Amino acid sequence: MYVRFPELLPTLLLTSQVLGSQISAQLLMASPKIASLSWGQMKVQGSTLTYKDCKVWPGGSRAWDWRETGTEHSPGVQPADVKEVAEKGVQTLVIGRGMSEALKVPPSTVEYLEKQGIDVRVLQTEQAVKEYNALVAQGVRVGGVFHSTC
């Protein structure tokens, strides 16, 4: 399920009209703040859902289901895990490795993102959430993938 921010639509439409072009609403949407984090639970601004692991990007969020790509703690986060978020036009992608940093992030994943011109931050999840929210506050088009347990 994707979570959008319909309350921003009037602003987006007005901005599009003022600029005189058809601009993708996604490009104008801000990244949602991560509202809370505790062991096994994350809440994202604008969503009523509670996630165990999640992906966030400008304009939305969803559960990060490791079964989709066969992700395991080792070898860890693969390019396929971050591709969806990278394709949302993010400038920076934050990866939360878990509370105890059990989730690995191989160099191939970092290289995949850097080749697309995306700044990558790999951190313990509590630190990753702080970094992500700080970037949101600065207006950076930031996305993330976060593991909220080990």
Secondary structure, DSSP 8 states (H G I E B T S, - for coil): -----GGGHHHHHHHHHHHTS---HHHH-----EEEEETTEEEETT---EESEEEEETTEEEE--GGGTT--TTT---HHHHHHHHTTT-SEEEEE--TT--S---HHHHHHHHHTT-EEEEE-HHHHHHHHHHHHHTT--EEEEEE---
